[in-house]
Amino acid sequence: MDNLRPLVVPGDAGLHVVCWFRGTMVSSQAYNAEVAALIQPAD
């Protein structure tokens, strides 16, 4: 599995959020992927 591309999501001052697109991609029409996220409350 590869981490393919970071994503920019709307912000929330109460959260720290990191999102990225991961999976396998043979071509732009042949892929198996998902969006992953880490979400934590802001300190």
SVG drawing of the C-alpha trace seen along z (x, -y; Angstrom):
<svg xmlns="http://www.w3.org/2000/svg" viewBox="-15 -28 19 30">
<polyline fill="none" stroke="black" stroke-width="0.4" points="0.0,0.0 1.3,-3.5 0.4,-6.8 -0.5,-8.5 -1.6,-12.1 -2.4,-14.4 -5.9,-15.9 -6.9,-19.4 -10.1,-19.4 -12.1,-22.3 -10.6,-23.2 -12.1,-23.1 -10.3,-25.1 -11.1,-22.3 -9.4,-19.5 -6.1,-18.6 -6.9,-16.6 -4.5,-14.9 -6.1,-13.2 -4.5,-11.3 -5.3,-9.1 -3.7,-5.6 -3.8,-2.4 -2.5,-0.8 -2.7,-2.6 -1.7,-0.8 -3.2,-3.6 -5.7,-6.5 -8.4,-4.0 -7.1,-1.0 -6.8,-1.5 -7.8,-0.2 -7.7,-3.1 -9.3,-4.8 -9.1,-8.1 -7.5,-7.7 -7.6,-10.3 -6.1,-10.9 -8.2,-13.2 -7.3,-14.5 -8.7,-17.2 -6.7,-20.4 -4.9,-21.1"/>
</svg>
